[in-house]
Amino acid sequence: MTRIRIFTGKGGVGKTSVAAACAWGSASRGSRTLVVSTDAAHSIGDVLDRRIGPDIVHVVENLDAIELDADRIMETEYGDMVRGITSMMGSIGAADAADEVPFSLPGFDGLFSLLKLIDYAESGEYDSIVVDCAPTGETLALLKFPELLSWYVEKWLPIGKVAVRVLSPVSKKILKVELPDKHAMSDIERLYARLLDLQALLKDGEKTTVRVVTLPEKMVVEETKRNYLYLNLFGYRVDGVIVNRVLPVEATTGFFCEWADIQHRCIEELEHVFAEVPMAQVPWYETDICGVAGIRRLSEAMPDESTFEQAPNVEHERYEKTESGWRLSLFVPLAEKGSLELYRAGADLVVRIGGFTRCLPLPNVLAGAEVARAKLEDGLLTVEFDQEARDER
């Protein structure tokens, strides 16, 4: 079974270096490892001090690296869909020259990078895949996109197929709109199937985990807590927190005395907040960590993978039958009542926490059932659905 480890964290925390060190450690233990960069501003090559591009490069024994080019993947593997949507947008005036304006939709570039992970996982060539993602906000937007797009495609695809079959003969001549052809629709159907595969892969805590890299600084700690909350909201398993650039003991006196005290208090807070999550501390070295020698050194400071295997594999969503209906339990650690909003939208339950919203398609058995009550306690959101009220109508 191929294990996927996704590294995320606030920009500037050393996430890429830590991801590369994890990949190095995996390779040194004999696992065939691929380190993948999905960040548009790739820096894996800088850290490894060698040229890495959109094709897999062999680094050392058992270790390969690649910087994914999302536009290239989109064009070569989903070209018919891209050209079909581009032509349609051009025909309705969204572009003056559809063949000259590349298709662009927020989130799509990163999505195609994630889809490529399935190919690597299914190929059987690697035992471990380490993913270096963009900073926190972009990573969260990226990780929620497969579920969000699947939600839209599931609702649109049946209608879209009918529209293409019925309206295509007259759309260009009468409506002046060029609908996607059957090849583009096939690409869209294939994309939808792969989205379902991608969700199954990313949400399987035995195969895919997220590791958060942070610094012992107040602002970074706060973002780390929000990151942890949002990752759990979307059902991802966080298997560890890595505190990078921790000052050595000798820095507790003199010029760095106050800074060391700040780090100490931040680490105490992290240990309290993430008491159930494995945590590792990485020292702040006296020189840059880059190149093979630097990454090897950083790898030696990382704990063994068995440390992170102790992370709890929580059940993020659970439905239970009650006397009057059903109960849905959502694991949302660190959520506060004042920042949480909950409401029904058709057949979906919408959960909004802070700046992130998740639409949960409800089972058919809850169609028309009313939300009777909701409670947030100790990081667990429970929503009671009253079926009796539905049956009485």
Secondary structure, DSSP 8 states (H G I E B T S, - for coil): --EEEEEE-STTS-HHHHHHHHHHHHHHTT--EEEEE--SS--HHHHHTS---SS-EEEETTEEEEE--HHHHHHHHSHHHHHHHHHHHHHTTS-S-TTTS----TTHHHHHHHHHHHHHHHHSS-SEEEEE---HHHHHHHHHHHHHHHHHHHHHHHHHHHHHHHHHHHIIIII------HHHHHHHHHHHHHHHHHHHHHT-TTTEEEEEEE-SSHHHHHHHHHHHHHHHHTT--EEEEEEEEE--GGGGSGGGHHHHHHHHHHHHHHHHHTTTS-EEEEE--SS---HHHHHHHHHHHS--HHHHTTS----SEEEEE-SSEEEEEEE-TT--GGGEEEEEETTEEEEEETTEEEEEE--GGGTT-EEEEEEEETTEEEEEEEHHHHHH-
